[in-house]
C-alpha cells in the first residue's frame, strides 16, 4: 500500500484511536476499585468528624480514619417499616444502587418529593455513636437536588433524636463561592442545638430566607440562609424536610422515641 494513500492514513488513525480507546477503558476499569475505595475513605472521614470522634477529621491519617470509623455502630433501617432491619448488613448495602433498583426502592409521591430525587431506597444504612448506657449520637444520610448537583451529606442527632448536633456534606458541585458556601464551618455550626420537631411531633426545622429573630418561637427550629445562595440553601432545607419527614426517617425516629427512655437509648 502506498505510504501516501488516504486509505493507509485512515487505517493508521483508526488503529491509533482504537488502541488509545482500549488503553483508556482498561485504565478506567482497573482504577475504578481504587477510586471507589478513596471515595469511601473520604466519606468515612466526614462521618468520623460529624460523629465527634476527632477534633479535626481532615488532619487524620487514613489509618486513623479507618480505626475511628470502626467505633461506629452501622445499622440498617427499613424505611417502609420504620424499624431496624438486621437481615441486611450495612457493609453490603449500596444505597446509591438501591435507590435506582425498582425492587429495592420506592417511587416518592410527587407531592412529597421536595428533595427532587424521584425514588428512595427501602433500606438505608445509619450510624450510631454508642456509649456505655446507650446512644450518644445518631447519624443519618441525607441527599437531594441542589441548583446544579445532587447534595450528599449527613445530619447528626443528639441522644434525644430531636436536637441537631451537626450537618455536613461530602459531595456537591454547586457554584464555587456561592452554593458551595454550605460547606462553611460557621454556617454549619449554626445548626448545632436546633430542634427538628415540636412537642406535638411536627417537623418544624427549616432554613429560613429571613433573618432569624433570636427571641422568636421559631428560633429553636430555624437557621439563617446563606446570602446569595438562596437556591442551594432552599435545597438543603428541602432535603432535610424530606429525609426527616414522614416518607423518610420520621416513622423510625418516632418509634424509638415512643419507647421507654432506656429503650430509646439502646440501638
C-alpha positions, 0 to 999 in steps of 0.5 A: 500500500502506498505510504501516501494513500488516504486509505493507509492514513485512515487505517493508521488513525483508526488503529491509533484511536482504537488502541488509545480507546482500549488503553483508556477503558482498561485504565478506567476499569482497573482504577475504578476499585481504587477510586471507589475505595478513596471515595469511601475513605473520604466519606468515612472521614466526614462521618468520623468528624460529624460523629465527634470522634476527632477534633479535626477529621481532615488532619487524620491519617487514613489509618486513623480514619479507618480505626475511628470509623470502626467505633461506629455502630452501622445499622440498617433501617427499613424505611417502609417499616420504620424499624431496624432491619438486621437481615441486611448488613450495612457493609453490603448495602449500596444505597446509591444502587438501591435507590435506582433498583425498582425492587429495592426502592420506592417511587416518592409521591410527587407531592412529597418529593421536595428533595427532587430525587424521584425514588428512595431506597427501602433500606438505608444504612445509619450510624450510631455513636454508642456509649456505655448506657446507650446512644450518644449520637445518631447519624443519618444520610441525607441527599437531594437536588441542589441548583446544579448537583445532587447534595450528599451529606449527613445530619447528626442527632443528639441522644434525644433524636430531636436536637441537631448536633451537626450537618455536613456534606461530602459531595456537591458541585454547586457554584464555587463561592456561592452554593458551595458556601454550605460547606462553611464551618460557621454556617454549619455550626449554626445548626448545632442545638436546633430542634427538628420537631415540636412537642406535638411531633411536627417537623418544624426545622427549616432554613429560613430566607429571613433573618432569624429573630433570636427571641422568636418561637421559631428560633429553636427550629430555624437557621439563617440562609446563606446570602446569595445562595438562596437556591442551594440553601432552599435545597438543603432545607428541602432535603432535610424536610424530606429525609426527616419527614414522614416518607423518610426517617420520621416513622423510625425516629418516632418509634424509638422515641415512643419507647421507654427512655432506656429503650430509646437509648439502646440501638 
